[in-house]
Structure formats: structure tokens, C-alpha cells
Amino acid sequence: MPELPEVEVVRAGLEPAVTGARVLHVQVLDERALTRHDGPAEDFAHRLTGRTIAAAVRRGKFMWFPLSDQATQSDQATQSDEAAQSDEAAQSDDTQPEALVAHLGMSGQILLGRDRPAARHRRIVLDVQPPGTDRDGAPETPVQLEFVDQRTFGSMAIDRMLPTIDGAPAGLAGAVDTIDPDAAWRRRIPFQVSHIARDPLDPAFDDDRFLAAARKRSSGIKRVLLDQGVISGIGNIYADESLWAAKLHHDRPADRLPRATLRGLLDEVRAVLRRALEDGGTSFDDQYVNVNGQSGYFSQRLAVYGQQGEPCPRCGTPIVREPWMNRSSHRCPVCQPRPRVRLR
């Protein structure tokens, strides 16, 4: 499943093309990609067509695109009628802002391009008009966003946005964070994402709050890292890599770890995520690619994940792979020894 680095690479790739762009046309080719949308395909297309995308925003593994308050297409009769417009203006204070939410699931991709062959397994296609003009002063050529998903666990949806609980920006929006930091949508988050904790690369992430939450849990520390309600964006790959870097076994009880140890682990989590971002994420097959269809290469720098039988980069002991909660954990038996059995 794409984790924080992979989703951030996609977000950053989409940002220049979609920020300020207007949605010209929407094709829903497979309604299974709308499982999180409250309505049929016709509703999704109607509510999205003609609207302007303010930015590309991410928190953890979720990505969303804040939308203008209303569609701007002149051919929509309800908006060309003066009486309807007047009534809508009178009710504007009660209108909740909305966003297009994208979750990549297990194998979702968002590809970007012009006049490219249709991708296999594409489920939704958006034609968008970027803002600005080309060198000759003509409007920019429209581009296509293809939501591609081989296993159909990913989805798109139009969702209402709520104020953030802490009043801070809801997620990372790239250059828009500095260009328009006071935009109203910056401190709003889609309802579907509102239960997700901040990720460790978020400037508003509260280290002390994470430490307090972790020390209240008697479960193994890896389970805490994967709990998206405590800290978001980390999956199996980066949990294993971070625990190896911090020399911690995945089953060490979180409530028995000193604060200094937890702080050290958080430092390693951030370092691992940043290195993965530099390398474009982790790709083991063609199920994760960036917006141009290119794979990441952090897999070449993995210390333990998928490296069973290979020597530990630190001590040379063969890495082991062990069953863990219907998946696997990878560790060095010497650098990450099993925790001692707690005596009753």
C-alpha cells in the first residue's frame, strides 16, 4: 500500500498542474472507484464539472483537492438564472465547502498527461484546464488526470470539509502554504480524513502529544506506529525501517519505552520518510508509480524490509522475516532482540 512518501510524491507531481485548474469534463468508467462517494456517478460528475481546484493537499496517506464554492460553467441553467443565483447567494453562509478526496488504497495511481495512450485499469478520468497562458498568450492546453487502480481498493469522492480541531492548517499543500497561507480551506479538512492523526512531517505535528499517546498503550510499538489515529502516514515498510534504525523490536511494549527512546524513534521515522521522499518512494512492481508513470527507487536502500536472509547493514547478521498480525515484520535478531517476558 502506498505510504506517506509515495502519496506525497504523487501530490507534489499534481500540484503544478491542478492548482487553480478548472475541471472541464469528468468520466466515471468504473463506479467501484466511488465507494466512498455519497451518490451515483452522475452526481459525482455533475458536482465536480466546472469547479476550480484550489490546491493539492495531503495528510498521511490521504490526499484532497479543495474545490471552489460552486461550479462556474455558463451552460448550467440553475446558475444562469438570476433568481436562482440570488437565492444561492442568500444561503451561501450555510454552504459547506467541499473537496475532491483521493485515496490510493492498495494499488491506486493518478497519472497526468496530454494525448497519452489510455492507461490500463483506469477508473475515473478528469479533463482539467490549468490556469494561465502559454508563451504565445493562448490558454494552457487541458491535461488529463487518470485515476488508475488495478485492485479497485482506492477511491475518489466529493466530501464536505470541516474546521480542523486545533485551528492549524489541515495538511501539506506545497507552495500554496507560503503563497496563500490564510486561505479559508487551509484550516478545513474533509470529513472522511478528519479522524486521521497528523503525520510526523506535518509542521503542526505535536511530538509531546504523540509521546503521551504512545506511553498509554501496552501494545507493541509497531502497532502504535501503524495506528493512523495516533500518527499517520506510516505503513509496514517504513515502520520496519524505522524500528531497525532505532534498534527496537516491533513487540516492545510502548508503555515501557522511555520518553527519550520514543523521541529517538520519532527522529528515525522522520529521517526514513525524508530519505524515501528523496528517492521518489518505494516501488516493488508497477502498482506504485508517480504521476508520470515512473517508479521510485528507495527499495534499493531498504535495510530490512524484504531483505530476509541478507546481512544486516549494521552488524552483518542475516535479517529475518516473521509473521505479524496477518502480515510480516522484518528485523535484525542481534540489533533488535526480542523483549524480555514481563513477569507477573
N, C-alpha and C positions, 0 to 999 in steps of 0.2 A: 504494500500500500504506500502511495506517495506520502512522505512525511514533510515536516516544515521546509527543509531545503528545496525539495522538489516543487512544492506548491509555490514557494517564493520565487523560484526561477521562472515558473510559468507567469506569475503575477507581474514580475519585472519585465518579461518579454511582451506582455499585453499592454502594459502601461502607456507607452508612447502612442500606440495605435488607437486605444479606446478612450483615453482621457479627453473629454469634450466631444466625443463622436456621437453621431445620431444614428439610431437603429432604423435602417431603411426597410428591411424585409426579414421575416422570420419563417423558417421551415422546421416543423417538427416531424422528423422522419420515423421516430420510434417513441411512442408515449411512455415506454418504460423509463425513459430518461426524465420523466416529470413526476416521479413517485412522491417527491416532496412538495410539489406544487399543488395548491388548493384550487383545482379546477381542471377542465379538459385542455387539450392542445389549442383549441380555438381561443380560449380565454388567455392562455399564455401568450400567444402570438398577438392578439388584439391589444393587450395591456403593455406589451413591450415595443410594438411598432411605433415609430415616430418619437420615441423618448430619447433624451440625451444622457449619456453616461458621464458622471462627474469624475470618476476615478476608478482605479483597481485597488482594492483593499484586501488585506489578509490578516487573520488571526489564527495561529496554529495551522491546522490543515484545511481550514475553510477560507474561501475567497468570495468576495462580493463586489458588486458594481452599483454604487448609489445612482438612482435614476432621478431625472427631472420630475417635478411635481405632476406634470401632465404631458400627454403626447402633443406634438407640435405639427402633425400633418394637417395640411389645409383641407384635405379631402374628407376629414372626419366631420360628418354633418352635425353631430352634437356639439362640436366645438366651434363650428362656423355660425351656429345660430346664436344671435346676440342675447336672447333671453336665457338660453342655457348657460352661456358664459357668465352672465350676471349672477345667476343662481349659484354657479360653481364658485365664483369669487366670494359670495356671501358665506359659503360654507368652507372656505379654504382653511380657516383656523382649525377645523375639525379633521382635516385630511391628514392621514398619517403618511410620512414619506416612505418610499419603498426602495428596494434594491433587488437586483438580479443576483441570486446566490448560486454559487457553483461548488459542488463537492465532487472530487475526482474519484472517490471510492477506491476500488482495488486497481483499476486499470484505465481510469479516465484520462483523457488528454484534451487540451484545447489548442488547436492548430490555427495558425494565422497565415494568410497569404492572398495573392491575387492570381487569378487564372491558373490555379494549380489543379492537377487531377483530383477528383473526389477521393477522399480517404476511405479505406475500408472501415466498417463498423461505425460510421458517423451516424449520430442520433439527432442532433439539432444543428442547424446552420443559421448564422446571423450575418446579414449584409449590413455593414456599418460605414458611415461617411465620416472620415476623420475631419477635424476642424482645419481651417487654414487653406492655403493655396500652394500650388507648385511653383517652380521657377518662372513659369510663363504667366502666373497670376490666375490660372484656372483652378477650380476646386480640386482638392485631392481626390484621387481615384478611390472609389469604395474598396474595402477589403472584406474578406470573409473570415468569420470565426467558426470553426467546425468543432463541435463537441463530439469527441470520438470515444467510444467505450466498448471494448471487446466483451467484457463480462457483465455489463449493464448494472453494476452496483453504484455507479456515480449518478449524479442528477443535477438538474438546474431547476430553479423555482423563483418566482417573484414573491417576495416576502415583505411584510411591514417592518419598519425599523423603530427601535425603542431607544430611549436615552441610556447611555452607559451608567452603571450604578455608581462608579467613582467619579464621573464627570470628566474623565480623561478621554483622549481620542481612542476610538474603538479598536483600531488596528493599524498596521503599517500600510501607508499609501504612497511611499516613494517620494518623488519630487514634490507632489502636491502637499505633503506635510509642511514644507517650508514656503511654498508659493502661496497657498491659501490655508493657513493653519486655523483660521477662525470660521471656516465653512461649517454650516449647521450640521451637515451629515457626518462631520468628523467625530462627533460625540454621540453618534447613534449607531446601533448595531442591529442586524437582522434578528428577529425573534428566534429563528432556528439556530443561531450561533450564540445567543445570549447566555446559554448555560456553560459555554466553553471558557475555561480559565485563560488568562493571558499567557503568552509564550515567553520563554526566557530571553528572547531578543527584542521584546517589546520594551520601549523606554519606560512604560508605566508598570512594568512587572515589579512586584513588591517582594524582594528577597526574604525579608523577615516574615512576611505572611506565608510564604512557601515553607520556610523552616518550621514555623509553628504548626502548619497543617501536617507536614511530614512527621513531626515528632508526636503527633496524636494517633498515629497509625501503627499498629503492631504487625502489619503485613510486611512482606519483603520489600526492599527498597525499589526493586524493578517494578512492582505493581504500582507503587506510588508514582514513578516516572511515567507510566503509561496511563494514569488516571487523568483524563482530559479535563476533569473538574478541579484538579489541583494545579496542574501545569500542562500546557497544551503543546502540540506540535511534535512530540517525541513518540516514535514507534519502536518496533523491535530492533531495527538496525542500530539506531542512534542510542538507544538505551544500552545495548550490549557494548557498543564502542565507548560510551561514556563511563560505564561501570569498570571496564578494563582500564581506562585511563586513570580512574580514581582508585584502582586496586580494591574494588569492593565486589563481593559475591552477591548475586542477584537476590538471594534469600536472606540477606542480613536484615533483621527487623528494623524498620525505620525509626521506631520509638527508642531504640537503643543506640542510635548513632549520635555522637556528639555534634553540637552545632557546627564546630569547626570542620568536621568531616563532611557534613551536609553542604557547607559553604564551598568546600573544595570540590565536591561532586558537581555543584551548580556551575562552578568555573569550568570544569571539564566539559559539561554539557554544552555550554556556550562555545567553547573552543572547537568541539567536534562539529557543531552545527555550522559555525563560520567556515571551517575548512571544507565542509561539504558544499556550502554555497559557492566558494571559490572554484570548486571543481564541477559545478553545474548539477549537483545532486548525484544520486546513486542509481545506476541502471544495470540490471542483470539480463534484461531482454528488451524487446521493443515496446513493452507495456508502459514504460515511462520515457517520455521524450519532452523536450522543450517546445515552444510554440513554432519553431522551425523544423521540428521533426528530428532533432539531434539528441543523442543520448548524453547523460552525464558520465563522468569518469571517476567519481570518488570511490567506486568499487576497487580501484587499483590501490587505494590507500587504506583499505579496511584492515584493522589489526586482528579482530577475532570473528566478526560476523561472516559466516560462510567459509571460514578458514580452518575448519576441523582437520586435524592431522598435520597442519602446518606449524612450524616453530613459532612460539610467542616472540614478537619483535623485541621484547624486553629481556626475557630470560632464556629463551630457546626451548622451553617445554612445549610439547605438542598441545595445540588448542583442542578442547573437547566441545562436543555439541551434546546438550542434554534436553530431554523432554521437559517442557514447562508450560502449564496451562494451555494445553492443546496447540502449542507451538513449540519453538525451540529457544534455548539460551546457549550462548557461546561464551567461553571463558578460558582463562589460563588456570590450571589447577594449582600452580605454585603462587602466582601473583594474586589470585582471587580464591583463597581457600574457603572451604565450607564453614559457615558459622558454627560455633560450638553449640551443642544442645543445651537449651535453657533448663536448668534444674528447678524442680518444683519444691 
